[in-house]
Amino acid sequence: MALMFCIIFIPMLCGPVAYLLGKHREKSLDLFAILVTLTELVMVLFAVAQHEFTVSTLPIRLETGGVHSVYAVVTAFMWLWTELFSKEYFLHEKENIGRYQMFMLMTLGATEGVMLSADMMTAFVFFEILSFTSFTWVIHEQSKEAIRAAYTYLYIAVFGGMVLFMGLSMLRFAAGTMAFDALPTAILTTGTQHPYMLAASGFCILIGFGAKAGMFPLHVWLPMAHPIAPSPASALLSGVLTKVGIYGILMCALFVVPKNVSFGMTVLVLGLITMVVGAVMALFSENLKRTLACSSMSQIGFILTGVAMMVICSAAGDQEGFEVAFSGTILHMISHSMIKLTLFMAAGVVLMNLHALRLSEIRGFGREHHLLKISFALGALGISGVPMFSGFLSKTLLHEALTEGAALAAEGMIPAGAPFYLTGAGLSLLMKVFEWIFIISGGLTFAYMLRLFVCIFMAEKPAKNEKKTCMNPLSSFVIFSASVIVFLLGQPPIAGAIAGYVTGNGHQMTYASSFTIESVIAGVISLAIGTAVYLTVVRAVEKRSDRREAEAKQSRQFQKDTGADQTGARGKKQTAAAGGQKKGIGSVLLQIVTMILTVIDQGLEGPVMLLMRGIKNAQKKETHHTRLYSALSLIFTDKGRRMLSLRGFSFALMMTCVGILLILFVLIFKIL
């Protein structure tokens, strides 16, 4: 019992110590953080080795076993590895490192609290704590972009938390409990009296945890936060914190709405949209870390597809299909965590050396850095679903679950549910369409990862790098060992053992689905689609971008040689000539796709931007305003945001956290 609480609260209590060390003994800070995370990993392994047990000390209930143990270990391991990498990454940065490490350790404790939670309320409390403590990772640099990304992250986290609490309140009323072990019985008895409230609770929980997972349409924080946050924090944001959201959705699917077809179909549709939108955004991104962030969004879509098929197969009474979907979901969660640990640390190496992330500026950087090239390649092959790598096994299981769903629909085994209300042949055809969306999205994954690898490690024009080595031996060990784990997770004995531990029968499922003719054919088709997209679409876009860059460079050189005054007429002629060129179909389609992605990517910020513009326009006309108007002006204008940031976000964050926690504890004890 004491060990479980130590796992959560020792890192949180060590956070202020790290802050003080950052103020007075900077050289000891890295060693202290590494020792704390190493101790955390040892404690987690020892707790897991004691097999399944539950600690119930109201209002906190914790347990190990199954997915709880697996992700508690993954979380502790990833935190230790990122701390080892941070030693070199922050070598030349002296400001705010103590603050960063303090909130890093506090977030570790809160994340373990979610992963080891035995009821929804315990998960909710630690979920809200980590939402605020991880906010500091995004705002770490305190630049204009960092502040904008951090507050977007915070707004969505607060919105998700409020909707989540509403869902938990309805769950408590309808079922009478929020404990995972008691929910199945409660739903079969008291839950039958409030079926609509249980369904509404499930959808609220989906929205609340989906906000942290990066699920469409609550994904806008994800591509904004990752390029701004430090690379070790980006690895944890993508590899662990998104999985906190998935964990909540998974628990909801297992215990709250285990056979609700409407819930399953809704998650399936949202998962497919998330999958496709993330992949397309990654395909056309020009920033290395933003590409990896959009990739995370796409892979979350794959995982949500597995969660959806768990519910749908369970509603159809297909236990085998449920176990296949469950195994694929868990394996893809773990694989994605380790892959993004590798890829974001590799991106951190690029940033450390070049201080740039745009693909045009980092081109050819890794041509001579072979260890980094191998590590990145192992991660890229894993996420692309290439056979013998981790992503292949997990995506194969998820694909099998989709095909099983189509077969069940054809047999009329799946009852009608929102949003389609289809049964029989109609639903089977729709599931076939979903299957092809799944395969094409996998191909897009291979396309954008191939683009990154060719740009960084195979480009003809290497980026300037005066250093003989790009990383020290410790960072080299950390990145390469993480990539080796990615490869090992793709081996059937290891993947089968993990799936068997979590699901009970996943060991046999993983072996049966490993290298069948159908799975290999589906994987080859997906990779062929990715190769075709890269050779046709991506290469065409890159050539066009290179041509524009060369023309711009030539124009700047011409202006420098002849003088700005002599270029007016010629510049107009060149502009007219360029405007007179006919646009091809590919160019028009690319512009349309870009507009659609821009709307999707920034659509949720539209109301705020309109409000900001309206206030700015009114300020030019009016001189006297009401107090409410002045308050809005302070919040939504650039001047106001600068004033707020200058007053110290640390104090504001502290007061916000105190207020939120007081409200949470009052509400918790009111419910209990």
C-alpha positions as CSV (number, residue, x, y, z in Angstrom):
1,M,0.0,0.0,0.0
2,A,2.7,2.4,1.0
3,L,4.7,1.6,-2.2
4,M,1.7,2.6,-4.4
5,F,1.5,6.0,-2.8
6,C,5.3,6.5,-3.0
7,I,5.1,5.9,-6.7
8,I,2.8,8.8,-7.1
9,F,3.8,11.3,-4.4
10,I,7.6,11.0,-4.2
11,P,8.1,12.6,-7.6
12,M,5.6,15.3,-6.8
13,L,7.3,16.1,-3.5
14,C,10.7,16.1,-5.2
15,G,9.5,18.7,-7.7
16,P,10.1,21.7,-5.4
17,V,13.5,20.3,-4.4
18,A,14.4,20.3,-8.1
19,Y,13.3,23.9,-8.4
20,L,15.6,25.0,-5.5
21,L,18.5,23.1,-7.0
22,G,17.9,24.9,-10.2
23,K,18.3,28.2,-8.3
24,H,21.3,27.4,-6.3
25,R,23.1,24.2,-7.5
26,E,22.5,23.8,-11.2
27,K,25.2,21.2,-11.6
28,S,23.3,18.8,-9.2
29,L,19.9,19.3,-10.9
30,D,20.4,16.8,-13.7
31,L,21.7,14.1,-11.5
32,F,18.9,14.7,-9.0
33,A,16.2,14.4,-11.7
34,I,17.8,11.2,-13.1
35,L,18.0,9.6,-9.7
36,V,14.3,10.4,-8.9
37,T,13.1,8.9,-12.3
38,L,15.4,5.9,-11.8
39,T,13.9,5.3,-8.3
40,E,10.5,5.7,-9.8
41,L,11.1,3.0,-12.4
42,V,12.5,0.6,-9.7
43,M,9.4,1.2,-7.5
44,V,7.0,0.6,-10.4
45,L,8.8,-2.6,-11.4
46,F,8.7,-3.8,-7.8
47,A,5.0,-3.0,-7.5
48,V,4.2,-4.8,-10.8
49,A,6.2,-7.9,-9.7
50,Q,3.9,-8.3,-6.7
51,H,1.2,-9.2,-9.2
52,E,-2.3,-7.7,-9.1
53,F,-3.5,-5.9,-6.0
54,T,-5.7,-3.0,-5.2
55,V,-5.3,-0.1,-2.7
56,S,-8.5,1.5,-1.5
57,T,-8.0,4.6,0.7
58,L,-10.8,7.0,-0.1
59,P,-10.9,9.1,-2.1
60,I,-8.0,7.5,-3.9
61,R,-8.2,3.9,-5.3
62,L,-5.2,2.4,-7.0
63,E,-4.5,-1.0,-8.6
64,T,-1.9,-2.9,-10.7
65,G,-2.3,-5.6,-13.2
66,G,-3.1,-5.6,-16.9
67,V,-3.0,-2.3,-18.7
68,H,-2.3,-0.4,-15.4
69,S,1.0,-2.2,-14.9
70,V,2.1,-2.1,-18.5
71,Y,1.6,1.7,-18.9
72,A,3.0,2.4,-15.4
73,V,6.2,0.8,-16.6
74,V,6.2,2.5,-20.0
75,T,5.6,5.9,-18.3
76,A,8.5,5.5,-15.8
77,F,10.8,4.2,-18.5
78,M,10.1,7.0,-20.9
79,W,10.6,9.6,-18.1
80,L,14.0,8.2,-17.2
81,W,15.1,8.1,-20.8
82,T,14.0,11.7,-21.5
83,E,15.8,12.8,-18.4
84,L,19.0,11.1,-19.6
85,F,18.7,12.9,-22.9
86,S,17.8,16.2,-21.3
87,K,21.3,16.3,-19.7
88,E,22.8,17.2,-23.1
89,Y,19.8,18.9,-24.6
90,F,19.7,21.6,-21.9
91,L,23.5,21.8,-21.6
92,H,23.6,25.4,-22.9
93,E,20.3,26.6,-21.4
94,K,20.5,28.1,-18.0
95,E,17.1,29.9,-17.5
96,N,14.0,28.2,-16.1
97,I,15.6,24.7,-16.0
98,G,14.7,24.3,-12.3
99,R,11.1,25.2,-13.0
100,Y,11.0,22.8,-16.0
101,Q,12.3,19.9,-13.9
102,M,9.9,20.7,-11.0
103,F,6.9,20.4,-13.2
104,M,8.4,17.5,-15.1
105,L,8.6,15.5,-11.8
106,M,5.2,16.6,-10.6
107,T,3.7,15.5,-14.0
108,L,5.4,12.1,-13.6
109,G,3.6,11.5,-10.3
110,A,0.3,12.7,-11.6
111,T,0.6,10.5,-14.8
112,E,1.4,7.4,-12.7
113,G,-1.7,8.3,-10.6
114,V,-3.9,8.1,-13.7
115,M,-2.3,4.9,-15.0
116,L,-2.7,3.1,-11.7
117,S,-6.2,4.5,-10.9
118,A,-8.8,1.9,-9.9
119,D,-11.8,4.2,-10.5
120,M,-12.8,7.1,-12.7
121,M,-12.7,9.8,-9.9
122,T,-9.1,8.9,-9.0
123,A,-8.2,9.1,-12.7
124,F,-10.0,12.4,-13.0
125,V,-8.2,14.1,-10.1
126,F,-4.7,13.2,-11.4
127,F,-5.7,13.9,-15.0
128,E,-6.6,17.5,-14.0
129,I,-3.3,17.9,-12.1
130,L,-1.1,16.8,-15.0
131,S,-3.1,19.1,-17.4
132,F,-1.9,22.1,-15.4
133,T,1.6,20.9,-14.6
134,S,2.3,19.9,-18.3
135,F,1.2,23.3,-19.4
136,T,4.6,24.7,-18.3
137,W,6.3,22.4,-20.8
138,V,4.6,24.1,-23.7
139,I,5.2,27.7,-22.4
140,H,8.8,26.9,-21.4
141,E,10.5,29.3,-23.9
142,Q,7.9,32.1,-23.1
143,S,8.0,33.3,-26.7
144,K,5.0,34.7,-28.4
145,E,4.4,31.4,-30.2
146,A,4.9,29.4,-26.9
147,I,2.4,31.5,-25.0
148,R,-0.2,31.1,-27.8
149,A,0.3,27.4,-28.0
150,A,0.3,26.9,-24.2
151,Y,-2.9,28.8,-23.6
152,T,-4.6,26.9,-26.5
153,Y,-3.4,23.7,-24.7
154,L,-4.7,25.0,-21.4
155,Y,-8.1,26.2,-22.8
156,I,-8.8,22.8,-24.3
157,A,-7.6,21.0,-21.2
158,V,-10.0,23.1,-19.0
159,F,-12.9,22.5,-21.4
160,G,-12.2,18.8,-21.5
161,G,-12.0,18.7,-17.7
162,M,-15.3,20.3,-17.3
163,V,-17.1,18.0,-19.7
164,L,-15.4,15.0,-18.2
165,F,-16.5,16.0,-14.7
166,M,-20.1,16.4,-16.0
167,G,-19.9,12.9,-17.4
168,L,-18.6,11.4,-14.2
169,S,-21.4,13.1,-12.2
170,M,-23.9,11.4,-14.5
171,L,-22.1,8.1,-14.2
172,R,-22.2,8.3,-10.4
173,F,-25.9,9.1,-10.4
174,A,-26.8,6.3,-13.0
175,A,-24.5,3.5,-11.7
176,G,-24.0,4.5,-8.1
177,T,-20.2,3.9,-8.3
178,M,-17.2,4.8,-10.4
179,A,-14.9,1.9,-9.4
180,F,-13.8,-0.2,-12.4
181,D,-14.3,-3.5,-10.6
182,A,-17.9,-2.6,-9.5
183,L,-19.1,-0.9,-12.6
184,P,-20.0,-4.0,-14.7
185,T,-22.4,-5.3,-11.9
186,A,-23.8,-1.8,-11.2
187,I,-24.5,-1.2,-14.9
188,L,-26.4,-4.6,-15.1
189,T,-28.5,-3.7,-12.1
190,T,-29.1,0.0,-11.3
191,G,-27.7,1.1,-14.7
192,T,-30.6,-0.4,-16.6
193,Q,-32.9,2.2,-15.0
194,H,-30.9,5.1,-16.6
195,P,-29.7,3.8,-20.0
196,Y,-29.7,7.3,-21.6
197,M,-27.8,8.9,-18.8
198,L,-25.2,6.1,-19.0
199,A,-24.8,6.8,-22.7
200,A,-24.6,10.5,-22.2
201,S,-21.9,9.9,-19.5
202,G,-19.9,7.8,-22.0
203,F,-19.9,10.5,-24.6
204,C,-18.9,13.2,-22.1
205,I,-16.0,11.0,-20.9
206,L,-15.0,10.5,-24.6
207,I,-14.9,14.3,-25.1
208,G,-13.1,14.9,-21.8
209,F,-10.3,12.4,-22.4
210,G,-10.3,12.9,-26.1
211,A,-9.2,16.5,-25.6
212,K,-5.9,15.2,-24.1
213,A,-5.6,12.4,-26.6
214,G,-5.6,14.8,-29.6
215,M,-8.8,13.4,-31.1
216,F,-10.5,15.4,-33.8
217,P,-11.9,18.1,-33.5
218,L,-10.1,18.8,-30.2
219,H,-6.7,18.3,-31.8
220,V,-5.7,21.9,-32.4
221,W,-3.3,22.1,-29.4
222,L,-1.2,19.1,-30.6
223,P,0.4,20.5,-33.8
224,M,0.9,23.8,-32.0
225,A,2.4,22.5,-28.8
226,H,5.0,20.0,-30.0
227,P,7.1,22.3,-32.2
228,I,7.4,24.8,-29.3
229,A,8.0,22.5,-26.3
230,P,11.5,21.2,-25.6
231,S,12.1,17.9,-27.5
232,P,12.2,15.7,-24.3
233,A,8.9,17.2,-23.3
234,S,7.5,16.7,-26.9
235,A,8.5,13.0,-26.6
236,L,6.4,12.7,-23.4
237,L,3.5,14.8,-24.7
238,S,3.2,12.5,-27.7
239,G,4.3,9.2,-26.2
240,V,2.6,9.4,-22.7
241,L,0.2,12.3,-22.2
242,T,-1.8,11.5,-25.3
243,K,-2.1,7.9,-23.9
244,V,-3.5,9.3,-20.7
245,G,-6.4,10.4,-22.8
246,I,-6.6,7.1,-24.6
247,Y,-6.4,5.3,-21.2
248,G,-9.6,7.1,-20.1
249,I,-11.4,6.3,-23.3
250,L,-10.3,2.7,-23.0
251,M,-11.6,2.4,-19.4
252,C,-14.9,4.0,-20.6
253,A,-15.2,1.4,-23.4
254,L,-14.4,-1.5,-21.1
255,F,-16.6,-0.5,-18.1
256,V,-19.0,2.3,-18.8
257,V,-20.5,1.6,-22.2
258,P,-19.0,-1.8,-23.1
259,K,-21.8,-2.8,-25.6
260,N,-23.1,0.6,-26.8
261,V,-23.0,0.4,-30.6
262,S,-23.7,4.2,-30.9
263,F,-20.6,4.9,-28.8
264,G,-18.5,2.5,-30.8
265,M,-19.6,3.8,-34.2
266,T,-19.0,7.4,-33.0
267,V,-15.5,6.6,-31.8
268,L,-14.9,4.7,-35.1
269,V,-15.9,7.7,-37.2
270,L,-13.9,10.2,-35.1
271,G,-10.9,7.8,-35.1
272,L,-10.9,7.6,-38.9
273,I,-11.2,11.3,-39.3
274,T,-8.4,11.8,-36.8
275,M,-6.3,9.3,-38.7
276,V,-6.8,10.8,-42.1
277,V,-6.5,14.5,-41.1
278,G,-3.4,13.9,-39.1
279,A,-1.7,12.0,-41.9
280,V,-2.5,14.6,-44.5
281,M,-1.3,17.4,-42.2
282,A,1.9,15.5,-41.6
283,L,2.4,15.0,-45.3
284,F,2.4,18.7,-46.1
285,S,4.1,20.0,-43.0
286,E,7.4,21.9,-43.4
287,N,8.5,21.6,-39.7
288,L,10.1,18.4,-38.4
289,K,8.5,18.4,-35.0
290,R,5.2,19.5,-36.4
291,T,5.2,16.6,-38.8
292,L,5.9,14.2,-35.9
293,A,3.1,15.9,-33.9
294,C,0.6,15.5,-36.8
295,S,1.8,11.9,-37.1
296,S,0.9,11.4,-33.4
297,M,-2.6,12.7,-34.1
298,S,-2.9,10.2,-37.0
299,Q,-1.7,7.2,-34.9
300,I,-4.2,8.2,-32.1
301,G,-6.8,7.7,-34.8
302,F,-5.5,4.1,-35.4
303,I,-5.8,3.5,-31.6
304,L,-9.3,4.9,-31.4
305,T,-10.3,2.6,-34.2
306,G,-9.2,-0.3,-32.1
307,V,-11.2,1.0,-29.1
308,A,-14.3,1.3,-31.3
309,M,-14.0,-2.2,-32.6
310,M,-13.7,-3.5,-29.1
311,V,-17.2,-2.0,-28.3
312,I,-18.7,-3.1,-31.6
313,C,-17.5,-6.7,-31.4
314,S,-18.6,-6.9,-27.8
315,A,-22.1,-5.6,-28.7
316,A,-22.2,-8.4,-31.4
317,G,-21.2,-11.0,-28.9
318,D,-17.9,-11.8,-30.7
319,Q,-15.4,-12.4,-27.9
320,E,-12.6,-13.4,-30.3
321,G,-13.1,-10.1,-32.3
322,F,-13.0,-8.2,-29.0
323,E,-9.7,-9.8,-28.0
324,V,-8.2,-9.1,-31.4
325,A,-9.2,-5.4,-31.2
326,F,-8.0,-5.1,-27.5
327,S,-4.6,-6.7,-28.3
328,G,-4.1,-4.4,-31.3
329,T,-5.1,-1.3,-29.3
330,I,-2.7,-2.1,-26.4
331,L,0.2,-3.0,-28.7
332,H,-0.2,0.1,-30.9
333,M,-0.3,2.3,-27.8
334,I,3.0,0.8,-26.5
335,S,4.6,0.8,-30.0
336,H,3.6,4.4,-30.7
337,S,5.0,5.5,-27.3
338,M,8.4,4.0,-27.9
339,I,8.5,5.2,-31.5
340,K,7.8,8.8,-30.6
341,L,10.4,8.6,-27.8
342,T,13.0,7.7,-30.5
343,L,11.8,10.1,-33.2
344,F,11.4,13.2,-31.0
345,M,14.8,12.7,-29.4
346,A,16.3,12.4,-32.9
347,A,14.5,15.7,-33.7
348,G,16.1,17.1,-30.6
349,V,19.5,16.2,-31.9
350,V,18.8,18.0,-35.1
351,L,17.6,21.1,-33.1
352,M,20.7,21.0,-30.8
353,N,23.1,21.1,-33.8
354,L,21.3,23.3,-36.3
355,H,18.9,25.4,-34.1
356,A,16.4,24.9,-36.9
357,L,13.5,22.6,-37.7
358,R,12.3,23.6,-41.1
359,L,12.9,20.8,-43.6
360,S,14.6,23.2,-46.1
361,E,17.1,24.2,-43.4
362,I,18.0,20.7,-42.0
363,R,18.2,19.0,-45.4
364,G,21.1,16.5,-45.5
365,F,22.0,16.9,-41.8
366,G,22.3,13.2,-41.0
367,R,24.2,12.0,-44.1
368,E,27.3,11.3,-42.0
369,H,25.7,10.5,-38.7
370,H,25.1,6.8,-39.1
371,L,23.9,5.9,-35.6
372,L,21.3,8.6,-35.7
373,K,20.3,7.4,-39.2
374,I,19.8,3.9,-38.0
375,S,17.8,4.9,-35.0
376,F,15.5,7.2,-37.0
377,A,15.1,4.5,-39.6
378,L,14.0,1.9,-37.0
379,G,11.4,4.3,-35.6
380,A,10.2,5.3,-39.1
381,L,9.9,1.6,-40.2
382,G,8.0,0.8,-37.0
383,I,5.4,3.6,-37.3
384,S,5.0,2.8,-41.0
385,G,3.9,-0.8,-40.3
386,V,6.7,-2.5,-42.1
387,P,6.8,-6.3,-41.4
388,M,9.1,-7.4,-38.5
389,F,8.6,-4.0,-36.8
390,S,6.2,-3.1,-34.0
391,G,3.7,-1.2,-36.0
392,F,3.1,-4.1,-38.3
393,L,1.8,-6.5,-35.7
394,S,-0.5,-3.9,-34.0
395,K,-1.9,-2.5,-37.3
396,T,-2.4,-6.1,-38.5
397,L,-4.6,-6.8,-35.4
398,L,-6.5,-3.6,-35.8
399,H,-7.1,-4.3,-39.5
400,E,-8.3,-7.8,-38.6
401,A,-10.8,-6.3,-36.2
402,L,-12.1,-4.1,-38.9
403,T,-12.6,-7.0,-41.3
404,E,-14.2,-9.0,-38.5
405,G,-16.6,-6.1,-38.0
406,A,-17.5,-6.1,-41.7
407,A,-18.2,-9.9,-41.5
408,L,-20.4,-9.4,-38.4
409,A,-22.3,-6.7,-40.1
410,A,-22.9,-8.9,-43.2
411,E,-24.4,-11.5,-40.9
412,G,-26.6,-9.0,-39.2
413,M,-24.9,-9.5,-35.8
414,I,-24.3,-5.8,-35.1
415,P,-27.5,-3.9,-34.0
416,A,-28.2,-0.5,-35.5
417,G,-26.8,2.5,-33.7
418,A,-26.0,6.2,-34.3
419,P,-24.8,7.9,-36.4
420,F,-25.7,5.6,-39.3
421,Y,-28.5,3.3,-38.1
422,L,-27.5,0.7,-40.7
423,T,-27.6,-3.1,-40.5
424,G,-26.8,-6.0,-42.7
425,A,-25.3,-5.3,-46.2
426,G,-25.4,-1.5,-45.8
427,L,-23.3,-1.6,-42.6
428,S,-21.0,-4.2,-44.1
429,L,-20.3,-2.0,-47.1
430,L,-19.6,1.0,-44.9
431,M,-17.2,-1.1,-42.8
432,K,-15.4,-2.1,-46.0
433,V,-15.0,1.6,-46.9
434,F,-13.6,2.2,-43.4
435,E,-11.2,-0.7,-44.0
436,W,-9.8,1.0,-47.1
437,I,-9.5,4.4,-45.3
438,F,-7.5,2.5,-42.7
439,I,-5.2,1.0,-45.4
440,I,-4.7,4.3,-47.2
441,S,-3.9,6.1,-44.0
442,G,-1.2,3.6,-43.3
443,G,0.2,4.3,-46.7
444,L,0.2,8.0,-46.0
445,T,2.2,7.3,-42.8
446,F,4.9,5.6,-44.9
447,A,4.9,8.5,-47.3
448,Y,5.6,11.3,-44.8
449,M,8.1,9.2,-42.9
450,L,9.9,8.4,-46.1
451,R,9.9,12.2,-46.9
452,L,11.5,13.0,-43.5
453,F,14.1,10.3,-43.9
454,V,15.1,11.3,-47.4
455,C,15.2,14.9,-46.4
456,I,17.4,14.5,-43.3
457,F,19.6,11.6,-44.2
458,M,19.7,11.3,-48.0
459,A,19.5,14.8,-49.5
460,E,22.2,15.8,-51.9
461,K,22.8,19.2,-50.3
462,P,23.9,18.5,-46.7
463,A,23.1,21.1,-44.1
464,K,26.1,22.9,-42.6
465,N,27.3,21.2,-39.5
466,E,30.8,22.1,-38.1
467,K,30.6,19.6,-35.3
468,K,32.3,16.2,-35.9
469,T,29.8,14.5,-33.6
470,C,26.1,15.4,-33.3
471,M,25.5,13.9,-29.8
472,N,27.4,12.7,-26.8
473,P,27.7,9.0,-25.9
474,L,24.9,9.1,-23.3
475,S,22.4,10.6,-25.8
476,S,23.6,8.1,-28.5
477,F,22.9,5.2,-26.1
478,V,19.5,6.6,-25.1
479,I,18.3,7.1,-28.7
480,F,19.7,3.9,-30.1
481,S,18.4,1.7,-27.2
482,A,14.9,3.2,-27.7
483,S,15.0,2.3,-31.4
484,V,16.1,-1.2,-30.6
485,I,13.1,-1.6,-28.3
486,V,10.9,-0.5,-31.2
487,F,12.4,-3.4,-33.2
488,L,12.0,-5.9,-30.4
489,L,8.3,-5.0,-29.9
490,G,7.7,-6.1,-33.4
491,Q,8.7,-9.7,-32.7
492,P,5.8,-12.0,-32.1
493,P,7.1,-13.7,-28.9
494,I,7.5,-10.3,-27.1
495,A,4.4,-8.7,-28.5
496,G,2.4,-11.8,-27.8
497,A,3.6,-11.9,-24.2
498,I,2.5,-8.3,-23.6
499,A,-0.9,-8.8,-25.3
500,G,-1.4,-12.0,-23.3
501,Y,-0.6,-10.3,-20.0
502,V,-3.1,-7.5,-20.7
503,T,-6.0,-9.3,-22.4
504,G,-5.5,-12.9,-21.3
505,N,-5.8,-14.5,-24.8
506,G,-3.8,-12.0,-26.8
507,H,-0.8,-14.2,-27.0
508,Q,-2.5,-16.6,-29.3
509,M,-4.2,-13.8,-31.3
510,T,-0.8,-12.1,-32.0
511,Y,0.8,-15.3,-33.2
512,A,-2.2,-16.2,-35.4
513,S,-2.2,-12.7,-37.0
514,S,1.5,-12.2,-37.3
515,F,2.4,-13.2,-40.9
516,T,-0.7,-14.6,-42.6
517,I,-1.0,-14.1,-46.3
518,E,-3.9,-11.7,-45.8
519,S,-1.9,-9.5,-43.3
520,V,1.2,-9.4,-45.5
521,I,-0.9,-8.5,-48.6
522,A,-2.6,-5.7,-46.7
523,G,0.7,-4.4,-45.4
524,V,2.3,-4.5,-48.9
525,I,-0.7,-2.7,-50.4
526,S,-0.4,0.0,-47.7
527,L,3.3,0.5,-48.3
528,A,2.7,0.6,-52.1
529,I,0.2,3.3,-51.7
530,G,2.6,5.2,-49.5
531,T,5.4,4.9,-52.1
532,A,3.1,6.0,-54.9
533,V,2.0,9.1,-52.9
534,Y,5.6,10.0,-52.1
535,L,6.8,9.6,-55.7
536,T,3.9,11.5,-57.3
537,V,2.5,14.0,-54.8
538,V,5.3,14.7,-52.3
539,R,8.1,14.9,-54.8
540,A,6.1,17.2,-57.0
541,V,5.4,19.5,-54.1
542,E,9.0,19.5,-53.0
543,K,10.2,20.3,-56.6
544,R,7.8,23.1,-56.8
545,S,8.9,24.4,-53.4
546,D,12.6,24.1,-54.4
547,R,11.8,26.0,-57.7
548,R,10.1,28.8,-55.8
549,E,13.0,29.0,-53.4
550,A,15.5,29.2,-56.2
551,E,13.5,31.9,-58.0
552,A,13.3,33.9,-54.8
553,K,17.0,33.6,-54.2
554,Q,17.7,34.6,-57.7
555,S,15.4,37.6,-57.4
556,R,17.1,38.7,-54.2
557,Q,20.5,38.4,-55.8
558,F,19.3,40.4,-58.8
559,Q,18.0,43.2,-56.6
560,K,21.3,43.2,-54.7
561,D,23.3,43.5,-57.9
562,T,21.2,46.1,-59.7
563,G,19.7,48.1,-56.9
564,A,16.1,48.3,-55.7
565,D,15.3,51.4,-57.8
566,Q,16.1,49.7,-61.1
567,T,14.0,46.6,-60.5
568,G,10.6,48.2,-60.3
569,A,9.5,47.8,-63.9
570,R,11.3,44.4,-64.3
571,G,9.7,43.1,-61.1
572,K,6.3,44.1,-62.3
573,K,6.9,42.3,-65.6
574,Q,8.1,39.2,-63.8
575,T,5.0,39.3,-61.5
576,A,2.7,39.7,-64.5
577,A,4.5,36.8,-66.3
578,A,4.2,34.6,-63.3
579,G,0.5,35.5,-62.9
580,G,-0.1,34.8,-66.5
581,Q,1.1,31.2,-66.2
582,K,-1.7,28.6,-66.3
583,K,-2.2,26.6,-63.2
584,G,-2.2,22.9,-63.6
585,I,-4.8,20.6,-62.1
586,G,-2.2,19.4,-59.5
587,S,-1.6,23.0,-58.4
588,V,-5.3,23.8,-58.0
589,L,-5.9,20.6,-56.1
590,L,-3.0,21.3,-53.8
591,Q,-4.4,24.8,-53.1
592,I,-7.8,23.3,-52.3
593,V,-6.3,20.7,-49.9
594,T,-4.2,23.4,-48.2
595,M,-7.3,25.6,-47.7
596,I,-9.2,22.7,-46.2
597,L,-6.4,21.7,-43.9
598,T,-6.0,25.3,-42.8
599,V,-9.7,25.4,-41.9
600,I,-9.5,22.1,-40.0
601,D,-6.3,23.1,-38.3
602,Q,-7.3,26.5,-37.1
603,G,-11.1,26.3,-37.2
604,L,-11.6,26.2,-33.5
605,E,-9.6,29.4,-33.0
606,G,-12.0,31.3,-35.3
607,P,-14.3,32.7,-32.7
608,V,-11.5,34.0,-30.6
609,M,-9.7,35.5,-33.6
610,L,-13.0,37.3,-34.6
611,L,-13.5,38.6,-31.1
612,M,-9.9,39.9,-31.1
613,R,-10.3,41.6,-34.5
614,G,-13.6,43.2,-33.4
615,I,-12.2,44.6,-30.2
616,K,-9.2,46.0,-32.1
617,N,-11.4,47.7,-34.7
618,A,-13.6,49.1,-31.9
619,Q,-10.6,50.5,-30.1
620,K,-9.8,52.7,-33.0
621,K,-13.2,54.3,-32.9
622,E,-14.1,54.5,-29.2
623,T,-12.3,56.1,-26.3
624,H,-14.6,55.2,-23.4
625,H,-15.6,51.6,-22.6
626,T,-17.4,49.7,-20.0
627,R,-15.6,47.6,-17.4
628,L,-16.6,44.4,-19.2
629,Y,-15.4,45.8,-22.5
630,S,-12.1,46.8,-20.9
631,A,-11.7,43.3,-19.4
632,L,-12.3,41.7,-22.8
633,S,-9.8,44.1,-24.4
634,L,-7.2,43.2,-21.8
635,I,-7.6,39.5,-22.5
636,F,-8.0,39.4,-26.3
637,T,-5.6,42.0,-27.6
638,D,-1.8,41.6,-28.1
639,K,-1.1,44.4,-25.7
640,G,-3.2,42.8,-23.0
641,R,-1.6,39.4,-23.5
642,R,1.8,41.0,-23.2
643,M,0.8,42.7,-20.0
644,L,-0.5,39.4,-18.6
645,S,2.6,37.5,-19.5
646,L,4.9,40.2,-18.1
647,R,3.1,40.0,-14.7
648,G,4.4,36.5,-14.4
649,F,2.7,33.4,-15.6
650,S,4.2,31.3,-12.8
651,F,2.2,33.2,-10.1
652,A,-1.0,33.0,-12.3
653,L,-0.5,29.3,-12.9
654,M,0.0,28.7,-9.2
655,M,-3.2,30.6,-8.2
656,T,-5.1,28.8,-11.0
657,C,-4.0,25.4,-9.8
658,V,-4.9,26.2,-6.2
659,G,-8.3,27.4,-7.2
660,I,-9.0,24.4,-9.5
661,L,-7.8,21.9,-6.9
662,L,-10.0,23.4,-4.1
663,I,-13.0,23.2,-6.4
664,L,-12.2,19.6,-7.4
665,F,-11.8,18.5,-3.8
666,V,-15.0,20.1,-2.7
667,L,-16.9,18.5,-5.6
668,I,-15.2,15.1,-5.0
669,F,-16.2,15.0,-1.3
670,K,-19.7,16.2,-2.3
671,I,-20.1,13.3,-4.7
672,L,-18.6,10.7,-2.4
